[in-house]
Amino acid sequence: MLSENEVISNLPANYDQLKTSVNRTSNWRERLEAVEELGQWDNKKVIDLLTHRMNNDIVYKVQEAAFHKLRAFGENVQLPPKNKGELIKGLTKILVRIKKSLPAGHSYEEFKEKLKKMRIDIYDAYEGDKGSDFDKWLESVWVSLSTR
């Protein structure tokens, strides 16, 4: 059994910063980078953080990265299935509100910018989930939104 000092010394010097980053809901890239860096430290605290990310991250790329780091540590974990539905509950209602808040005849780019300003969490989650198809997906959703 490791002493408290040995456990603490087996953590990166920037552990607290990485812990904050791995839990930052509005930036999947920051979470992914934190997972990658934490994955170099086989430690109970790190394993707990990575397990939480694997099981609870909204962006599948982050879940996969945490899964691979945990497997590299020899942990017996299963990759959760990719979420097929809405990542964020009530997405359509939120997007309709944003569209209604813009003047009639607004552009897709104006809608996209307002979404980014008002709900960076949604913007970030779907950008991470959709990857290079994000703009195509968001524009098609924007076109389909009813503002009646």
C-alpha positions as CSV (number, residue, x, y, z in Angstrom):
1,M,0.0,0.0,0.0
2,L,1.4,3.4,-1.0
3,S,1.7,6.1,1.6
4,E,-0.2,9.5,1.1
5,N,3.1,11.1,0.0
6,E,3.9,8.4,-2.5
7,V,0.4,8.6,-4.0
8,I,0.6,12.4,-4.3
9,S,4.1,12.2,-5.8
10,N,2.8,9.8,-8.4
11,L,0.7,12.6,-9.8
12,P,1.7,15.3,-12.4
13,A,2.7,18.6,-10.9
14,N,-0.2,20.2,-12.7
15,Y,-2.8,17.6,-11.5
16,D,-5.2,20.2,-10.1
17,Q,-5.2,22.1,-13.4
18,L,-5.7,18.9,-15.4
19,K,-8.5,17.9,-13.1
20,T,-10.2,21.2,-13.8
21,S,-9.6,20.8,-17.6
22,V,-10.8,17.3,-17.8
23,N,-14.1,18.4,-16.3
24,R,-14.6,21.7,-18.3
25,T,-18.0,21.2,-19.9
26,S,-17.6,23.9,-22.6
27,N,-14.4,22.7,-24.2
28,W,-14.1,19.1,-25.5
29,R,-10.7,19.7,-26.9
30,E,-9.4,20.8,-23.5
31,R,-11.0,17.7,-21.9
32,L,-9.3,15.5,-24.6
33,E,-5.9,17.0,-24.0
34,A,-6.3,16.6,-20.3
35,V,-7.3,12.9,-20.8
36,E,-4.2,12.4,-22.9
37,E,-1.9,14.0,-20.4
38,L,-3.5,12.3,-17.4
39,G,-3.2,9.0,-19.2
40,Q,0.6,9.1,-18.6
41,W,0.0,8.7,-14.8
42,D,-1.1,5.3,-13.5
43,N,-2.6,6.5,-10.2
44,K,-5.9,5.8,-8.5
45,K,-7.0,9.4,-8.6
46,V,-6.2,9.6,-12.4
47,I,-8.0,6.3,-13.0
48,D,-11.1,7.6,-11.2
49,L,-11.1,10.8,-13.3
50,L,-10.6,8.8,-16.6
51,T,-13.3,6.4,-15.6
52,H,-15.7,9.2,-15.0
53,R,-14.8,10.8,-18.4
54,M,-15.2,7.5,-20.2
55,N,-18.7,6.9,-18.7
56,N,-20.0,10.4,-18.7
57,D,-18.5,12.6,-21.3
58,I,-20.9,14.0,-23.9
59,V,-18.3,13.8,-26.7
60,Y,-17.6,10.3,-27.8
61,K,-13.9,11.1,-28.8
62,V,-13.2,12.0,-25.2
63,Q,-14.9,8.8,-24.0
64,E,-12.8,6.7,-26.4
65,A,-9.6,8.4,-25.4
66,A,-10.3,7.8,-21.7
67,F,-11.2,4.2,-22.5
68,H,-7.9,3.6,-24.3
69,K,-5.8,5.2,-21.5
70,L,-7.6,3.0,-18.9
71,R,-7.0,-0.1,-21.0
72,A,-3.3,0.8,-21.3
73,F,-3.2,0.9,-17.4
74,G,-4.6,-2.7,-17.5
75,E,-8.0,-1.6,-16.2
76,N,-10.9,-4.0,-17.1
77,V,-13.3,-1.5,-18.7
78,Q,-15.8,-1.5,-21.5
79,L,-16.3,1.3,-23.9
80,P,-19.8,2.7,-23.5
81,P,-21.9,2.6,-26.7
82,K,-22.1,5.9,-28.7
83,N,-25.1,8.0,-27.9
84,K,-27.5,7.9,-30.9
85,G,-30.0,10.5,-29.7
86,E,-29.8,14.1,-28.7
87,L,-26.6,14.8,-26.7
88,I,-28.3,17.6,-24.9
89,K,-31.9,17.3,-23.7
90,G,-34.3,19.8,-25.2
91,L,-31.9,20.8,-28.0
92,T,-34.6,21.7,-30.6
93,K,-36.5,23.9,-28.1
94,I,-33.3,25.8,-27.3
95,L,-32.4,26.2,-30.9
96,V,-35.8,27.5,-31.8
97,R,-35.5,30.1,-29.0
98,I,-32.2,31.3,-30.4
99,K,-33.6,31.4,-34.0
100,K,-36.7,33.4,-32.8
101,S,-34.4,35.9,-31.0
102,L,-32.8,36.9,-34.3
103,P,-34.4,39.2,-36.8
104,A,-36.4,37.7,-39.7
105,G,-34.2,36.9,-42.7
106,H,-31.1,36.4,-40.6
107,S,-28.3,34.3,-42.0
108,Y,-27.1,30.9,-40.9
109,E,-23.8,32.5,-39.9
110,E,-25.7,34.9,-37.6
111,F,-27.5,32.0,-36.0
112,K,-24.3,30.0,-35.6
113,E,-22.6,33.0,-33.9
114,K,-25.6,33.6,-31.6
115,L,-25.6,29.9,-30.6
116,K,-21.9,30.0,-29.9
117,K,-22.3,33.2,-27.7
118,M,-25.5,32.0,-25.8
119,R,-24.8,28.3,-25.5
120,I,-21.1,27.4,-25.9
121,D,-21.8,24.1,-24.1
122,I,-24.2,23.0,-26.9
123,Y,-22.0,24.4,-29.7
124,D,-19.0,22.7,-28.3
125,A,-20.6,19.3,-27.6
126,Y,-22.1,19.0,-31.1
127,E,-19.0,20.3,-32.8
128,G,-17.0,17.6,-31.0
129,D,-19.6,15.0,-31.8
130,K,-20.1,15.9,-35.5
131,G,-16.5,16.7,-36.4
132,S,-16.1,17.9,-40.0
133,D,-19.9,17.4,-40.5
134,F,-20.8,20.0,-37.8
135,D,-21.5,22.9,-40.1
136,K,-23.6,20.8,-42.5
137,W,-25.5,19.3,-39.6
138,L,-26.1,22.7,-37.9
139,E,-27.2,24.4,-41.1
140,S,-29.7,21.7,-41.9
141,V,-31.1,21.9,-38.3
142,W,-31.3,25.7,-38.6
143,V,-33.2,25.4,-41.9
144,S,-35.6,22.9,-40.4
145,L,-36.4,24.9,-37.2
146,S,-39.9,26.3,-37.1
147,T,-40.3,29.8,-35.6
148,R,-44.1,29.9,-35.4
